[in-house]
Amino acid sequence: MEQITFGGWPNCLRIEHGGVEAIVTTDIGPRIVRFGPVDGPNLLKEIPEEQGARGGSEWRLYGGHRLWHAPEAKPRTYAPDNDPVPFEADGDGLRLAPAVEASTGIQKELTLRFDPADGALRIRHRLINRGPWPIETACWALTVMAAGGRAILPQEPFRSHAEALLPARPMALWHYTDMSDPRWTWGRRFVQLRQDPERAAPQKLGLLNRRGWAAYTVHGHTLLKRYACVAGADYPDFGCNTEVFTNEIMLELETLGPRVRLAADGGATEHEERWSLLPFEPSGTEDAIAAQLEPHLAGGKQECGSATA
């Protein structure tokens, strides 16, 4: 771990394992502002006009990876994260815990650590209710990806009408979702969404992802996220634990923990993602994409889940 300057923020921390690095800034956030190969491209979006910015009451996109609380609502969800973030270094791990949000009574916390077993970056997202009354919410992990790439979401295994009469899972559409938009590819094995700098119209999709993974491919590499799907849990947005959003500047690859009731004065909920960096962009037919990704999906349904206290 070392302290560096990145993106105009002088107080950033870099952790590295096996040729893969993650950089967080402690000047604002908590935010992961870089993830990619050492001396290689950043798979996360950088917003040039906002780099180095800090302070003020305006919420900024900033790019990178952030933690929100679901369901989405203004102004509650959009509490600014423009102030310095206290942190603790624990061996090869890092814990970031900003001040309690004055407008919500919620404290956010990110813990990062590379897993030496498989090289994955384990990111624990935690929401703590510091307020005087119980609240219902869910961890919402949003990763703003670099432009020009493609999200890949797994479908449930195909079964014929004769084999399965009941639905496989819920899928949520927003008022502005256009299923005829050419950025979508609706397949038997995957739903794919391409980020296109020439198309400004927003697109969004949510679904219950029992397969426990989602991916984004760009710059010759792939970010593979693995996370839990908690059986029987109450997920936000009609039961979604995975969502994708895109516009002309970026694509967000989002996962959610269950919606739970947090007790007053310290009730907490957690949600963990495991990030793996793959040195290729899966392409070709759906069968070819599956063959390229499947060797990296072992342990996709992680027992990290979410909990209340």
ZADOSE-587237 format. One record per residue (C-alpha): residue number from 1; x, y, z; residue in one letter. Coordinates in steps of 0.001 Angstrom, whole numbers, plus 500000, padded with zeros to 6 digits. Example, Ala and Ser with C-alpha at 12.3 -4.5 7.8 and 13.67 -1.06 7.14 Angstrom:
<rs>
i	c1	c2	c3	aa
1	512300	495500	507800	A;
2	513670	498940	507140	S;
</rs>
This chain:
<rs>
i	c1	c2	c3	aa
1	500000	500000	500000	M;
2	501281	503452	499134	E;
3	500000	507022	499137	Q;
4	499943	508672	495701	I;
5	498335	511506	493735	T;
6	495736	510408	491197	F;
7	493175	512318	489158	G;
8	494033	515606	490830	G;
9	493479	514210	494347	W;
10	496725	514242	496357	P;
11	495624	511833	499082	N;
12	495007	508561	497300	C;
13	495915	505056	498410	L;
14	497057	502334	496014	R;
15	496879	498611	496701	I;
16	498209	495996	494282	E;
17	498246	492234	493925	H;
18	499409	490058	491055	G;
19	499737	492919	488578	G;
20	496277	494341	489362	V;
21	495849	497630	491215	E;
22	493046	499546	492889	A;
23	493280	503209	493882	I;
24	490972	504960	496333	V;
25	490928	508643	497134	T;
26	490566	509856	500702	T;
27	489994	513468	499635	D;
28	486335	512672	498876	I;
29	484133	509608	498869	G;
30	484578	506853	499724	P;
31	485428	506217	496060	R;
32	487504	503664	494195	I;
33	488820	505808	491337	V;
34	490952	503262	489483	R;
35	490891	499511	488859	F;
36	492993	497876	486179	G;
37	496323	496310	485321	P;
38	499442	497994	486655	V;
39	500692	500385	483936	D;
40	497555	499581	481933	G;
41	494146	501172	481270	P;
42	491672	502226	483937	N;
43	488449	500248	483518	L;
44	486607	502811	485655	L;
45	485262	506081	484287	K;
46	487219	509268	484935	E;
47	485336	512601	484710	I;
48	488007	515145	483650	P;
49	486034	518227	484685	E;
50	485475	516795	488178	E;
51	488909	515361	488887	Q;
52	490491	516992	491917	G;
53	487182	518600	492920	A;
54	486167	518555	496567	R;
55	483984	520386	499033	G;
56	480636	522077	498509	G;
57	477054	520851	498771	S;
58	476590	519704	495160	E;
59	476571	515968	494451	W;
60	479094	515041	491741	R;
61	479349	511874	489666	L;
62	483177	511741	489944	Y;
63	483272	508327	488217	G;
64	484754	505237	489819	G;
65	482967	503056	492355	H;
66	480683	504313	495121	R;
67	478209	503117	497738	L;
68	474630	504354	497853	W;
69	471520	503305	499780	H;
70	468480	502054	497877	A;
71	465778	502604	496776	P;
72	466779	505686	494790	E;
73	465209	508985	495849	A;
74	466127	512656	495700	K;
75	467521	514192	497785	P;
76	468084	511236	500167	R;
77	470232	509060	497902	T;
78	472205	511992	496522	Y;
79	473892	513070	499755	A;
80	477196	514699	498666	P;
81	480435	512794	499285	D;
82	482744	515768	498829	N;
83	484639	515725	502138	D;
84	487808	513943	503324	P;
85	487408	510300	504376	V;
86	489098	508847	507472	P;
87	490739	505494	506811	F;
88	492514	502630	508536	E;
89	495191	500426	506976	A;
90	495190	496852	508262	D;
91	498056	494866	506789	G;
92	497115	494457	503127	D;
93	493568	495736	503692	G;
94	491985	499174	503799	L;
95	488885	500475	505590	R;
96	487268	503821	504707	L;
97	484593	505270	506965	A;
98	483375	508843	506237	P;
99	481359	510932	508633	A;
100	477667	510231	509160	V;
101	475470	511805	506473	E;
102	473787	514731	508168	A;
103	470686	514474	505980	S;
104	470065	510718	506516	T;
105	471824	509594	509696	G;
106	473529	506844	507655	I;
107	477246	506130	507789	Q;
108	478838	504427	504796	K;
109	481855	502155	505004	E;
110	484050	500463	502398	L;
111	486625	497757	503154	T;
112	489001	496581	500408	L;
113	491333	493597	500437	R;
114	492871	491427	497741	F;
115	492224	487722	498312	D;
116	495553	485889	497935	P;
117	493712	482671	497065	A;
118	492402	483847	493695	D;
119	493627	487454	493397	G;
120	490111	488900	493547	A;
121	489547	492296	495149	L;
122	487015	491823	497928	R;
123	484939	494951	498553	I;
124	482688	494990	501591	R;
125	479980	497666	501516	H;
126	478399	498560	504835	R;
127	475574	500923	505823	L;
128	475158	501811	509497	I;
129	472092	503559	510891	N;
130	473372	506167	513342	R;
131	469967	507806	513643	G;
132	467448	507637	516502	P;
133	464798	505588	514650	W;
134	464768	502421	512502	P;
135	465006	502729	508724	I;
136	464565	500369	505759	E;
137	467256	500407	503095	T;
138	469671	498282	501063	A;
139	473335	498521	500106	C;
140	473704	499661	496515	W;
141	477144	499271	494926	A;
142	477560	501314	491720	L;
143	480590	501040	489452	T;
144	480896	503728	486779	V;
145	482693	502018	483902	M;
146	484830	503572	481176	A;
147	483094	504468	477918	A;
148	483021	502247	474865	G;
149	482529	498899	476570	G;
150	479817	496292	476990	R;
151	477974	494855	480014	A;
152	477208	491126	480114	I;
153	474468	489775	482405	L;
154	473693	486050	482612	P;
155	470291	484664	481791	Q;
156	468827	481818	483798	E;
157	469617	478419	482224	P;
158	467308	477837	479260	F;
159	464547	475272	479825	R;
160	461819	474337	477386	S;
161	458128	475024	477917	H;
162	457615	471321	478535	A;
163	460188	471371	481343	E;
164	459266	474584	483146	A;
165	455869	476233	483329	L;
166	456653	478895	485944	L;
167	458681	482106	485424	P;
168	462422	482011	486054	A;
169	462997	485442	487603	R;
170	461758	489062	487688	P;
171	463075	491785	485395	M;
172	462403	495503	485990	A;
173	462082	498169	483299	L;
174	462157	501919	483837	W;
175	459879	504437	482105	H;
176	462734	505357	479757	Y;
177	463820	501776	478979	T;
178	463579	501195	475222	D;
179	463925	497499	474430	M;
180	464318	498315	470724	S;
181	467425	500434	471344	D;
182	470320	498886	469353	P;
183	472612	499047	472402	R;
184	470715	496051	473795	W;
185	471403	492473	472754	T;
186	468726	490093	474048	W;
187	470043	486545	473905	G;
188	469211	483112	475225	R;
189	472302	482991	477450	R;
190	473012	486692	478103	F;
191	471551	490171	478154	V;
192	474189	492602	476867	Q;
193	474205	496404	476927	L;
194	476736	498402	474919	R;
195	477917	501875	475940	Q;
196	477806	504206	472940	D;
197	479202	507786	473159	P;
198	476984	508701	470196	E;
199	473718	507834	471980	R;
200	472646	510138	474801	A;
201	469268	508567	475644	A;
202	469548	506782	479022	P;
203	468793	503076	479250	Q;
204	468307	500976	482379	K;
205	467439	497398	483299	L;
206	467189	495540	486580	G;
207	466874	491834	487279	L;
208	467186	489186	489961	L;
209	470522	487548	489181	N;
210	470783	484143	490825	R;
211	473895	483291	488817	R;
212	475911	485556	491097	G;
213	477978	487469	488532	W;
214	478024	490343	486053	A;
215	480773	491622	483763	A;
216	481915	494670	481806	Y;
217	484440	494454	479014	T;
218	486503	497404	477732	V;
219	490100	498324	476795	H;
220	491011	494695	476132	G;
221	490065	493604	479667	H;
222	487004	492468	481616	T;
223	485862	493354	485111	L;
224	484056	490315	486497	L;
225	481919	490923	489580	K;
226	480803	488026	491774	R;
227	478316	488458	494616	Y;
228	475612	486711	496579	A;
229	471961	486259	495774	C;
230	470275	485701	499114	V;
231	467403	483242	498794	A;
232	464054	484675	499834	G;
233	465436	488171	500426	A;
234	463492	491353	499722	D;
235	465453	493195	497032	Y;
236	464573	496760	495901	P;
237	463098	497742	492526	D;
238	460650	494812	492189	F;
239	463236	492301	493401	G;
240	466471	493302	491627	C;
241	469982	492546	492877	N;
242	471616	493583	489578	T;
243	471086	496723	487473	E;
244	472745	498400	484492	V;
245	472430	502023	483407	F;
246	474023	503807	480461	T;
247	474076	507156	478700	N;
248	476521	508874	476352	E;
249	479392	509148	478854	I;
250	479463	505906	480831	M;
251	477823	502661	481905	L;
252	477065	501768	485507	E;
253	477341	498130	486587	L;
254	475329	497956	489810	E;
255	474600	495330	492452	T;
256	472331	495491	495489	L;
257	471995	493772	498812	G;
258	468641	492842	500366	P;
259	466382	495558	501702	R;
260	466363	495251	505480	V;
261	465176	497133	508542	R;
262	468082	498707	510409	L;
263	467663	499249	514116	A;
264	468264	502716	515518	A;
265	471686	503696	516857	D;
266	473870	501146	515106	G;
267	471855	498730	512988	G;
268	473923	497722	509941	A;
269	473740	495866	506646	T;
270	476550	494511	504459	E;
271	477013	493538	500823	H;
272	480194	492145	499293	E;
273	481501	492105	495728	E;
274	484528	490178	494451	R;
275	486261	491828	491489	W;
276	488442	489826	489108	S;
277	490355	491370	486211	L;
278	490399	489172	483113	L;
279	493004	490033	480422	P;
280	490621	489660	477471	F;
281	487280	490818	476055	E;
282	484900	487881	475545	P;
283	483445	487974	472053	S;
284	481771	485907	469371	G;
285	478630	483850	469744	T;
286	476921	483411	473082	E;
287	478388	479916	473338	D;
288	481855	481355	472689	A;
289	481382	484063	475329	I;
290	480203	481463	477840	A;
291	483207	479246	477116	A;
292	485562	482169	477704	Q;
293	483948	483246	480989	L;
294	483011	479934	482611	E;
295	486538	479018	483801	P;
296	486521	482215	485881	H;
297	483090	481795	487460	L;
298	483892	479174	490081	A;
299	482534	480295	493426	G;
300	480329	482903	491805	G;
301	477615	482603	494472	K;
302	479646	483930	497383	Q;
303	478484	483455	500945	E;
304	478894	487150	501736	C;
305	475267	488217	501652	G;
306	473774	490918	503808	S;
307	472855	491041	507466	A;
308	471212	493282	510017	T;
309	472341	494086	513501	A;
</rs>
